[in-house]
């Protein structure tokens, strides 16, 4: 009997999905705590412009998308620092301009770049190459290293920027770093989940974990576990159903949210009765 592990592209896709499932909710926990759940969407749209530009210039999509997303992260934080309202407008402009730029550049590129863009929009099982795996590993290790070193500062800024500033933490620097980490995770996940849906795997597992947890660390740990389950099971399901993996992964994550939200109702009742 043929197993999905008999296919080289599926083994690579499973490794990539596992990396995305582990790292995306880790960053998503900070974004949810900071109430920046839509930041990943903005980064995804900017990264799409990078992918379209890569098709047009004939460069590698992943590095080009990474550069575009990081530039977008700095731009958002610069405008947010000047004005909270302007920051919201800037995020909206990135939403619209990012996807428009990606589609435009891909349309101007020679060959079938426009059709190839769908693989980056919704994910694809066959686009993950061996070189991509090593790049994803390096990027994920870099994100984990930053969290390990600056996790306390990032948490303090996520919890209350004003108190963090009083404690001597460089709030603007930490906020910019958080946006850059989100941009990195978006590019990490675009091969499997797709740029239009990658922010969901950053946010939905964390939102699901919040239904039954009461601390930041517990939420992060459970969110990572749920992200891993959603990524791997969604990827396997997409292989058998023959659909793009991104929508399947997100639907599994939403199903997990619904299950935990249902479980949370009696848990909250018991907690109220205990107090």
Backbone torsions as a table, in degrees:
resi	resn	phi	psi	omega
1	UNK	NA	132.1	-177.3
2	UNK	-73.5	132.2	177.9
3	UNK	-108.2	153.9	178.7
4	UNK	-64.0	-22.9	179.1
5	UNK	-75.0	-8.8	176.6
6	UNK	-75.3	-13.9	-177.9
7	UNK	-100.8	127.5	-179.2
8	UNK	-59.9	-42.3	-176.5
9	UNK	-66.4	-30.2	178.5
10	UNK	-74.6	-35.8	176.4
11	UNK	-63.1	-42.7	177.4
12	UNK	-65.5	-41.6	-179.7
13	UNK	-64.7	-37.9	179.4
14	UNK	-65.5	-40.6	177.6
15	UNK	-64.1	-44.7	179.2
16	UNK	-62.8	-41.1	179.8
17	UNK	-64.7	-39.6	178.4
18	UNK	-63.1	-42.1	179.0
19	UNK	-63.5	-43.2	179.1
20	UNK	-64.9	-44.1	-179.6
21	UNK	-62.2	-29.4	179.6
22	UNK	-82.2	-44.0	-169.9
23	UNK	-87.5	-33.4	-175.8
24	UNK	-63.7	-48.8	178.2
25	UNK	-65.6	-25.7	178.1
26	UNK	-61.6	-47.8	176.4
27	UNK	-72.2	-35.5	-179.9
28	UNK	-60.3	-31.1	179.1
29	UNK	-61.8	-41.7	177.5
30	UNK	-68.5	-39.6	-179.8
31	UNK	-65.3	-42.7	178.9
32	UNK	-64.5	-42.0	179.2
33	UNK	-62.9	-34.7	-178.8
34	UNK	-85.8	-3.7	-176.8
35	UNK	61.7	45.1	177.0
36	UNK	-122.7	42.4	-174.6
37	UNK	-61.1	-28.0	-177.4
38	UNK	-87.5	-1.5	-179.2
39	UNK	-62.4	-39.0	179.0
40	UNK	-60.5	-37.7	176.9
41	UNK	-61.4	-44.9	179.2
42	UNK	-60.9	-43.1	178.4
43	UNK	-63.9	-38.0	179.2
44	UNK	-63.2	-40.3	179.8
45	UNK	-68.5	-38.2	177.4
46	UNK	-67.0	-41.3	178.0
47	UNK	-61.1	-31.9	178.0
48	UNK	-62.5	-38.2	174.8
49	UNK	-61.0	-39.4	177.5
50	UNK	-63.0	-39.7	178.4
51	UNK	-65.1	-46.4	178.4
52	UNK	-61.4	-39.6	178.4
53	UNK	-65.8	-36.1	177.6
54	UNK	-63.7	-41.3	176.4
55	UNK	-61.2	-41.4	-177.1
56	UNK	-69.2	-40.6	-175.8
57	UNK	-90.4	-12.3	-178.8
58	UNK	78.7	24.4	178.9
59	UNK	-97.9	174.9	179.2
60	UNK	-72.4	131.3	-175.7
61	UNK	-63.8	-40.9	-174.2
62	UNK	-64.1	-52.1	178.5
63	UNK	-62.4	-38.7	180.0
64	UNK	-65.8	-42.3	176.7
65	UNK	-63.8	-37.0	179.1
66	UNK	-63.0	-46.2	179.4
67	UNK	-61.5	-44.6	-179.6
68	UNK	-63.4	-43.1	-178.1
69	UNK	-67.0	-39.9	179.6
70	UNK	-66.6	-41.6	176.1
71	UNK	-60.4	-42.0	177.2
72	UNK	-61.8	-38.4	179.1
73	UNK	-62.8	-45.3	178.0
74	UNK	-63.5	-39.7	-178.3
75	UNK	-65.2	-44.0	179.4
76	UNK	-61.3	-46.8	-177.6
77	UNK	-68.0	-33.5	177.2
78	UNK	-63.3	-45.2	-178.7
79	UNK	-71.7	-38.4	178.2
80	UNK	-62.2	-35.1	179.5
81	UNK	-66.0	-34.6	179.8
82	UNK	-74.2	-38.7	-176.9
83	UNK	-162.1	130.1	178.9
84	UNK	-63.1	-41.9	178.7
85	UNK	-64.3	-44.9	178.5
86	UNK	-62.2	-33.2	177.7
87	UNK	-63.7	-41.2	177.2
88	UNK	-64.1	-40.5	178.3
89	UNK	-65.6	-41.1	179.8
90	UNK	-61.7	-40.2	178.7
91	UNK	-63.7	-41.2	177.8
92	UNK	-64.2	-41.0	178.8
93	UNK	-63.2	-37.6	177.5
94	UNK	-66.7	-37.2	175.4
95	UNK	-53.4	-54.9	-172.7
96	UNK	-76.4	-46.4	-178.4
97	UNK	-66.9	-35.0	-178.3
98	UNK	-63.8	-50.6	-177.8
99	UNK	-70.0	-35.9	177.8
100	UNK	-64.8	-43.2	179.0
101	UNK	-64.3	-40.5	-180.0
102	UNK	-63.0	-47.1	-179.6
103	UNK	-66.0	-41.1	-179.3
104	UNK	-63.3	-50.0	-178.4
105	UNK	-63.3	-40.0	178.6
106	UNK	-65.4	-35.1	179.0
107	UNK	-69.2	-32.3	179.7
108	UNK	-80.3	-17.5	-177.5
109	UNK	-71.7	148.5	178.5
110	UNK	-72.1	159.7	177.8
111	UNK	80.8	-150.7	-176.3
112	UNK	-105.0	44.3	-177.3
113	UNK	-63.5	-36.2	-178.1
114	UNK	-62.0	-40.9	178.3
115	UNK	-71.3	-33.5	178.4
116	UNK	-68.1	-22.9	-178.7
117	UNK	-62.8	-29.5	179.7
118	UNK	-60.2	-33.2	178.9
119	UNK	-63.3	-32.0	178.7
120	UNK	-86.3	-24.9	178.4
121	UNK	-73.4	-42.5	-172.2
122	UNK	-122.3	3.2	-179.4
123	UNK	85.8	157.7	179.7
124	UNK	-153.4	140.6	179.9
125	UNK	-72.3	-27.6	-170.2
126	UNK	-98.1	-3.7	-174.6
127	UNK	-90.2	-7.9	-177.6
128	UNK	-84.0	109.8	178.7
129	UNK	-92.8	167.3	-179.1
130	UNK	-62.4	-37.6	177.3
131	UNK	-63.5	-33.1	177.5
132	UNK	-64.7	-37.6	-179.7
133	UNK	-60.8	-46.3	-179.6
134	UNK	-65.5	-38.2	177.0
135	UNK	-64.0	-40.7	178.4
136	UNK	-64.4	-40.3	179.2
137	UNK	-61.2	-45.9	-179.6
138	UNK	-63.3	-44.6	179.9
139	UNK	-63.4	-42.8	-179.8
140	UNK	-65.7	-41.2	177.2
141	UNK	-62.7	-37.8	177.5
142	UNK	-63.6	-42.8	178.6
143	UNK	-63.8	-45.3	179.4
144	UNK	-62.2	-39.7	179.5
145	UNK	-63.1	-42.6	179.0
146	UNK	-63.7	-42.7	179.2
147	UNK	-64.5	-40.1	-179.8
148	UNK	-64.2	-36.0	-176.9
149	UNK	-84.5	-42.0	-172.3
150	UNK	-116.3	17.9	-176.9
151	UNK	-59.4	-40.4	-178.9
152	UNK	-65.0	-42.1	179.4
153	UNK	-66.5	-42.1	178.5
154	UNK	-63.5	-38.9	178.1
155	UNK	-65.4	-42.7	-179.9
156	UNK	-62.1	-42.2	178.7
157	UNK	-67.5	-37.5	178.8
158	UNK	-66.7	-36.5	-177.1
159	UNK	-72.7	-50.4	-179.5
160	UNK	-160.9	103.1	-178.2
161	UNK	-60.0	-34.3	-178.2
162	UNK	-66.5	-46.3	178.1
163	UNK	-64.6	-38.9	178.6
164	UNK	-61.0	-39.5	178.6
165	UNK	-64.9	-39.2	177.6
166	UNK	-63.2	-34.1	179.1
167	UNK	-76.3	-0.9	177.6
168	UNK	91.3	8.4	179.6
169	UNK	-80.7	137.4	179.4
170	UNK	-79.3	91.4	-171.5
171	UNK	-62.5	-44.3	-177.8
172	UNK	-62.2	-42.6	179.5
173	UNK	-63.8	-44.8	-179.6
174	UNK	-65.9	-37.3	178.1
175	UNK	-64.9	-42.4	178.1
176	UNK	-65.0	-40.8	178.3
177	UNK	-62.2	-39.6	178.4
178	UNK	-62.5	-41.6	178.6
179	UNK	-65.9	-39.1	178.6
180	UNK	-65.8	-41.4	177.9
181	UNK	-62.1	-40.2	177.0
182	UNK	-62.5	-40.1	178.4
183	UNK	-63.2	-41.6	178.3
184	UNK	-62.0	-45.2	-178.9
185	UNK	-63.9	-37.9	178.2
186	UNK	-59.9	-45.4	179.9
187	UNK	-68.8	-35.9	176.3
188	UNK	-59.4	-39.6	-173.6
189	UNK	-90.4	-5.3	-171.3
190	UNK	-68.6	-29.3	-178.5
191	UNK	-67.1	-38.0	-174.9
192	UNK	-95.3	-51.3	-173.4
193	UNK	-89.8	-31.2	-177.7
194	UNK	97.3	147.2	-174.6
195	UNK	-66.1	-31.1	-178.4
196	UNK	-77.6	-15.8	-174.3
197	UNK	-122.7	-5.7	-173.4
198	UNK	-63.9	-32.5	179.8
199	UNK	-64.9	-25.1	179.2
200	UNK	-64.4	-38.5	-179.3
201	UNK	-75.3	-14.4	173.1
202	UNK	-80.1	-33.3	-168.9
203	UNK	-105.6	-46.2	-172.4
204	UNK	-60.8	-46.7	177.2
205	UNK	-59.6	-35.7	178.1
206	UNK	-68.1	-44.4	177.5
207	UNK	-61.6	-36.9	176.9
208	UNK	-65.9	-43.5	-179.6
209	UNK	-63.6	-35.5	-179.4
210	UNK	-62.9	-20.1	-179.3
211	UNK	-66.4	-28.2	-173.4
212	UNK	-125.3	1.8	-179.9
213	UNK	-114.2	163.5	-175.9
214	UNK	-130.4	5.5	178.9
215	UNK	-136.5	159.9	-178.7
216	UNK	-63.2	-45.4	-177.9
217	UNK	-66.2	-40.9	178.5
218	UNK	-64.8	-39.9	178.0
219	UNK	-63.4	-43.9	179.5
220	UNK	-63.0	-45.4	-177.9
221	UNK	-63.9	-47.8	179.8
222	UNK	-68.1	-37.8	178.2
223	UNK	-60.7	-40.8	177.5
224	UNK	-63.7	-43.6	178.0
225	UNK	-61.5	-44.0	178.7
226	UNK	-66.7	-37.7	177.3
227	UNK	-63.0	-39.3	178.3
228	UNK	-66.0	-43.6	178.2
229	UNK	-61.4	-47.0	-178.2
230	UNK	-63.5	-43.1	-177.4
231	UNK	-65.0	-48.4	-176.1
232	UNK	-71.9	-46.2	-178.9
233	UNK	-68.3	-38.1	177.1
234	UNK	-64.9	-38.6	178.7
235	UNK	-65.4	-45.3	178.6
236	UNK	-62.7	-43.2	179.0
237	UNK	-61.8	-39.7	180.0
238	UNK	-66.6	-30.1	178.3
239	UNK	-65.3	-45.1	-177.4
240	UNK	-76.7	-33.4	-179.8
241	UNK	-84.8	-15.7	179.9
242	UNK	63.6	53.6	175.6
243	UNK	-130.2	163.5	176.3
244	UNK	-58.3	142.1	-175.3
245	UNK	-69.6	-30.6	-176.2
246	UNK	-54.7	-55.7	179.6
247	UNK	-60.3	-37.4	-179.9
248	UNK	-65.2	-44.0	179.8
249	UNK	-61.7	-44.4	-178.6
250	UNK	-66.2	-39.9	179.1
251	UNK	-65.0	-37.3	175.6
252	UNK	-64.3	-42.2	178.5
253	UNK	-62.0	-41.1	178.2
254	UNK	-66.4	-35.9	176.3
255	UNK	-63.5	-41.9	176.7
256	UNK	-62.4	-39.2	176.8
257	UNK	-61.1	-46.1	-179.0
258	UNK	-61.6	-40.0	-179.7
259	UNK	-64.6	-47.3	-177.5
260	UNK	-70.7	-33.2	176.5
261	UNK	-64.6	-35.3	177.1
262	UNK	-69.6	-41.9	178.6
263	UNK	-65.2	-32.6	-174.8
264	UNK	-66.8	-25.6	-177.0
265	UNK	-60.7	-54.2	177.6
266	UNK	-67.1	-29.3	178.1
267	UNK	-64.3	-43.1	178.5
268	UNK	-65.6	-37.0	179.1
269	UNK	-63.6	-41.8	179.7
270	UNK	-66.3	-38.0	179.5
271	UNK	-65.2	-41.2	178.0
272	UNK	-64.2	-40.0	179.5
273	UNK	-68.5	-33.6	-179.6
274	UNK	-70.1	-27.5	-179.6
275	UNK	-91.5	NA	NA
